[in-house]
Amino acid sequence: MKVVFGDKLFYALNYAVLTLIGLSCLFPLLHIIAVSLSESRAVDSGLVSVLPVGWVIDSYKALIDNTRILPAFGNSLHITVVGTALSMAATILTAYPLSRPYFYGRRPITLALVFTMLFGSGLIPHYLVMKQFGLINSYWVLWLPALINTYNVLVMRTFFANIPGEVEEAARIDGCGEWMNLFRIVLPLSLPVLATITLFNAVGFWNSFMNVLIYINETRKYNLTVLVQQMIRSDSILSEVMSAQPGDIASVTNEGIKAAGIMVMIVPMMLIYPFLQKYFVKGVMLGSVKG
C-alpha cells in the first residue's frame, strides 16, 4: 500500500512526540543514577548530568552501613511477597466462580463488587474499622483490605470466561471437578492475566506509602518507600552517616545518599518488569474486552 505524504507527516510527528515523552521520562532516572555513582565534589559543584563523574559507590556503602535501609528493604519485601500471594489467591478464587455461567448469584455479587469501585468508606471510618479489629501497627492492615481489587477481579473473570468451553467440557468428561479444572486447565491457560495481575499487586504493595504512614506506628516496621521519603525530606542524613562513620564525610553528600536510596527502591521493580512485560499487553487486553 502506498503511503501518502499526510501519513508520513503523521508518523513523523508521532515518533517525534513519543521520543520527547520518552526522553523526558528517561532523563530524571539517568540523572539520579549518575548522582548516586558520582564523586561528592562533582555532585556539590553541580557537574553531574546524565553520566556519573568519577564512578564511585561510596554513597551506596554509606547508605547500607549507616542507615536503616536494609531492615526497610526487608520489610518491603515481606509486605510485597505475602501481600501479593494473598491477593492473587483471593482474586483467583473470586474471579473463577464469577466466570462460570452456572454459578448461582454471580450477577448480584458482581454488582456488589462494582459498587465498591464507585463508593468508598472514607479514611476515618476505615481507620476505625481497622482499629476495632486490632489491625493497627500490623501488616495485616495493609494486606486484608487489598485482598480483593475489583478491577483485577473483573479483568481476571473476563479472561477466565473467554477460555473455550470445549476445553472445560473435555476435562469434565475425563473426570475433572471444579478444583482440578481450575488448577489443571484454567490457570495454565491464563498465564498472561496472572502475570499482569501479579505485577499490579507487587507494584502496589512495594510502593505502599500512605497506608504505612497512617496505620503503622513503629518506625522499625516502616517500609522502603516511607524511609526514602523521610530521607529525601530530611537534611540530617549526612550527619547520621558522620556520627557512625566520620571518615565517610569526604566521599559522600546528602544528594548522593538520597539518590542511592531512590535507586535501591526502584531497582527491584525495574528488574521484575522485563520478565512479565511480554504478558502485560495480552493480559490486559484479553481480560478487559467483553466485560
Summary of the structure (lengths in Angstrom):
residues: 291
radius of gyration: 24.3
end to end distance: 35.2
largest distance: 74.0
contacts: 830
relative contact order: 0.14
helix: 77%
strand: 0%
